Structure formats: C-alpha cells, structure tokens
Amino acid sequence: MRDLNRKKSNEEQRVNGYECDPIAETDLESSTSKVHPDQSHGARFRSITNDSESEGKCLQPCPLLCPQNNEELSDPYCVEESPNKITFEDITSAAFKIKCGIINTPCVKSRLSDAIGIDLYLKKDFLQATGSFKERGARYALVMLKDEQKRIGVISASLGNHALALSYHGNKLGIPVTVVMPVLAPIMKIAACRQYGANVIVDGLDMGEAKRIALRQAKEKGLTYDHPDIMAGQGTLGLEIVEQVPDIDAVVVPIGGGGLIAGVALAVKTLHPNVMIIGVESERCPSFYMARKANRPIQTAIDSTLADGLAVPKVGCNAFATANPLIDKLVVVKEEWIAIAILKLVENEKCIVEGAGATGLAAILAGQLEELKSKRHEVCSRTS
C-alpha cells in the first residue's frame, strides 16, 4: 500500500473531496481508457482526511476494492454461468402492472426524415417524469417486491437515470431507496435523487466500482439489489413502438448496460420476427461490442463521453444473454457524431436530449446504417 503521508506533488488534483493522481492519457482509437478498471483503486483514488489516527491505515473510500478486504461479493441475480433470461410474458405482465405510473410516450415521425432519406420515427421517452425510459424498469421492479423487501428497501448503482427513476418511484410507492452513484455522475442528478428522498452514496470511479459498493451495502443491510424485472419493465417500450408504428422495419437502440435493448429486442422480435434490431454504442464505452467479441460480458476500459448514461464498463450477464441472439447489427459511433445528433435534435425537433439518447440518431447521421434507406419505417429509440 502506498504511503499516504508522502509529499504531494503540484500535479495532484482535488476532485469531489478526494485526491486524484494524474493518469496518463492513452490511445482512444484502441478503446483504452484514462482510468482502466484493472488499475489499483488505492493508487488512483484516496480519501482526504486530517485524522492523524488514520496514519498507516487503509483510507480507500471503497471497502470492496481495498487489498485488505479479500471477501468476494456477487450479484445473486446475475450469474454468468446461468443467466436469468426474461420472457415475453414477463414484459406483458410488466406493461399491465406499471401502466398507472408510467406515461405511454409518443412515437412520432421526425422532421429529419426527408433530409436523411429514411422514414424516421422517434420514441420520446424523455417525456417520462424523470426524463428517461429507466422509469419503466424501476417501477416494475418496485411493485414486484415482497412486503418485507418493500419495508427494508432497495439499493442500486447508477450513473444517474436509473437512480432518478428508482428514487422517484420509491418515493411514490413509499419504498426506501439507496443509490450508489460514481463520482463522475452529474451533480444535478445526484441532487435530484436526494430531493426525491433517496439515500445517495457518491463513491467509486466508474459503474463497476459503484456496483461493487452497492453489493456490499446490500449484503450488510439486507437491501434488495437490481433484479431481472428491470429488463422486463424496459421491454414495455418495445410493445409501445410496435403498437404505434405497426409496419416498422428496424429499431435502433442505444446500449449501456444492455437492459433496454434486451427488453425491446425481445418484445419486438416476438411480435415481428423480421424487424431488424440495431444496437449503438459510443466508441468510448464499447462494452457490448467487446462482450460480443469475447462471447461473454467482460470488463471494458471506458473514457469520458457525451453519452455518459451509456458509460458502463461491463454489460449485465442477464441482458447479454437475452439481447445478444436478437441483435442483428451492432454499431460503435464516434463522439463528434453524438454531438451532431444532439444539435440536430435541437434544430429540427426543438428538444434537448442528453448524449445517450441521441446515440442512435448519431449512427444514422454518420452513414453507418445505409441499409435502412431501403426501408420504409425505422424507429430510433431516443431515451434520454
């Protein structure tokens, strides 16, 4: 363990109440990251303290990542050797049970259609109360809890949107919610979660670390961690798409942890097997792309991205097992096209969406989905 009393260099920075050693930049084209998940946690991130009694002790803020703690924690609902796949019946059940708390959002033809040569329809799930599709899965997971689980409460790790959704619906349903958000999470989303009454823990450099912290808290306090019901809830978006655009040819879905595309792909393919399912990731967080290459979810180096909601270093094993056989094409887009997509939505749709929600459109604007020009109706699932 490094000596925490060594003289601090001028290069050290203070970030969110912690000290950070500068990390050398690496080649983005090789999809490596400034903060690699395999690096030592203590070498990168140390809690600031003035307590002299702490000298010589481990001061790393994340107990799960401390070298002194060899205990191994696992997600009981996510076992790679035996993943929990959802079914179409799970999605239809979710649609019935969340309809009183979720908005059936419009799916409308885009003003960009003529310019890009595609009949483009946009699913506007940013009109949900907290601004994203995440409410679907959060609401369903909460209503499906047993009475004792509702009393004790739930915990999750999130960059922002799932945390917001869980906090909002937990408040509405009277269920205690704890969310672990990595230090790169937007401050406004952290504040909003607290306003909804959630217990917010800001810790971990990325989603991988935040998840491990959440698992530790779940074990120590008996809280319920994320459940496959979340994927089923997300799948209700797919049911709405095929109802609103019956003769759809393709659906383009941004990918982060994989829950959305798993649910949407299953819903759409069950009802219309010939519809093309296309997944899109930022080149700076290509976790599903890397999982496909390895044929299993693997830890992937990520970098800062406009699509921060997609910056998940490892795809969920349940989501991967469900979605991978159903995805017809996977695309990785450059950051500049995400920026252009955000701008085009402001100019043409008069709405402001975050990068994660604009990533599907980015792939179209970048010319990476030219085969869609021979189609009649294509839906870009915009989920900011």
C-alpha positions, 0 to 999 in steps of 0.5 A: 500500500502506498504511503499516504503521508508522502509529499504531494506533488503540484500535479495532484488534483482535488476532485469531489473531496478526494485526491486524484493522481494524474493518469496518463492519457492513452490511445482512444482509437484502441478503446483504452481508457484514462482510468482502466478498471484493472488499475489499483483503486488505492493508487488512483483514488484516496480519501482526504482526511486530517485524522492523524489516527488514520496514519498507516491505515487503509483510507480507500473510500471503497471497502470492496476494492481495498487489498485488505478486504479479500471477501468476494461479493456477487450479484445473486441475480446475475450469474454468468454461468446461468443467466436469468433470461426474461420472457415475453410474458414477463414484459406483458405482465410488466406493461399491465402492472406499471401502466398507472405510473408510467406515461405511454410516450409518443412515437412520432415521425421526425422532421429529419426524415426527408433530409436523411432519406429514411422514414424516421420515427422517434420514441420520446421517452424523455417525456417520462417524469424523470426524463428517461425510459429507466422509469419503466424498469424501476417501477416494475421492479418496485411493485414486484417486491415482497412486503418485507423487501418493500419495508427494508428497501432497495439499493442500486448503482447508477450513473444517474437515470436509473437512480432518478427513476428508482428514487422517484418511484420509491418515493411514490410507492413509499419504498426506501431507496439507496443509490450508489452513484460514481463520482463522475455522475452529474451533480444535478442528478445526484441532487435530484435523487436526494430531493426525491428522498433517496439515500445517495452514496457518491463513491467509486470511479466508474459503474463497476466500482459503484456496483461493487459498493452497492453489493456490499451495502446490500449484503450488510443491510439486507437491501434488495439489489437490481433484479431481472424485472428491470429488463422486463419493465424496459421491454414495455417500450418495445410493445409501445413502438410496435403498437404505434408504428405497426409496419416498422422495419428496424429499431435502433437502440442505444446500449449501456448496460444492455437492459433496454435493448434486451427488453425491446429486442425481445418484445419486438422480435416476438411480435415481428420476427423480421424487424431488424434490431440495431444496437449503438454504442459510443466508441468510448464505452464499447462494452457490448461490442467487446462482450460480443467479441469475447462471447461473454460480458467482460470488463471494458476500459471506458473514457469520458463521453457525451453519452455518459448514461451509456458509460458502463464498463461491463454489460449485465450477464442477464441482458447479454444473454437475452439481447445478444441472439436478437441483435442483428447489427451492432454499431460503435459511433464516434463522439463528434457524431453524438454531438451532431445528433444532439444539435440536430435534435435541437434544430429540427425537433426543438428538444434537448436530449442528453448524449445517450439518447441521441446515440442512435440518431448519431449512427444514422447521421454518420452513414453507418446504417445505409441499409435502412434507406431501403426501408420504409419505417425505422424507429430510433429509440431516443431515451434520454 
